[in-house]
């Protein structure tokens, strides 16, 4: 399970997020007080925001390719900025300890 222990005996990848969320829920009066911790836990489980960002980058890349092909250009300028965005996203994931997968 993502919130417990893996079959190998190690902590699950989202266990720390689960512990923070669970502690908050046991202490707070209103569930909305723990909304940010819940959001972090669900993002760890499902990666929905990450996929949304990746899809946005992909759609923008496709849009710029389409515009460049319509104008008859090679589209070399956007390539370096897109590469910087992708590297930045990967760096942020590594910095948060989520790896590069």
N, C-alpha and C positions, 0 to 999 in steps of 0.2 A: 504494500500500500504506500501511497505517496506520503501519508502523514505518519506512518509508523516505521517499522523496521523491515529492511529488505530480506530476501530469502538467504542472503549471504551473511546476515547478522549486522550489516552496516545500517546507519540511519538512512531513511529515505531522502530524496533530494529536496523535498519540501517540508521536512520534519521541523526545522527551525521556524519556518513561517507558521506552521500549525501550532507550535508551542506558544509563540507570541500571540497569535489570534485567540487561542484557547485561554491563556492567562487573562487577556483583556476581557473576554466574555465573562469570565468568572468574577471579575472585579467590578465591572461597569454596571450602571443602572439602566442605561439605554443601549440597545444593540447598535444604534447608529454611531455611538462613540467609537466603535471598533471597525468602522466601515473601511478605513484605509488598510488596516491589517488584513481584513477579509479580502480586499482587492488584491493585496500582495500575495496572499495564499492562493487565490484562484488563478492569478497570473502564473505563479509557479507551476500549478497543476496543468493548466490548459494552454498557456502561452498565447492567449488571444490577442493581446496588444502587440506582441512581437510579430505575429502573423499579419496583423493589420498594417504595421509599419512596413514589413517586407512587401506586402501587396501594393501599398502605396508607392514604394520605390519602383517596383516592377511596372506598375501602370504608368508612372511618369516617364520611365525609360522608354516604354513602348510609344507613348505619346510623342516624345521628342524624336524618336526614330521615324515615326510617321511624318512629322512635320519636316524633318530634314530630308526625307526621301521625296516629299512633295516639292520642296524647294530645289531639289537636285544637289544638295550639299552632302558632304560626308558626315557632318555632325560631330566633328572632333572636339569642339569646345565643351560640350556637356559631359563628355566621357570622363574627364578628370574630376569634375565636381561630383558626378554620380559615384565614382570610385571612392572619393573622400567620404561621402555619406555612408557607403557600405562599410568602409573601414571604421568609421566612427561608431556605427551600430555594433559591430563586432567587438570593438574596444570596450564599449559600455557593458556588454554582456560579460566579457572576461573580467572587467573591474568589479562587477557585481557577483562574480563567482559562478556564473551560469555556463561557462565553457563556450565553445564555438560551434556547437552542433546546431 
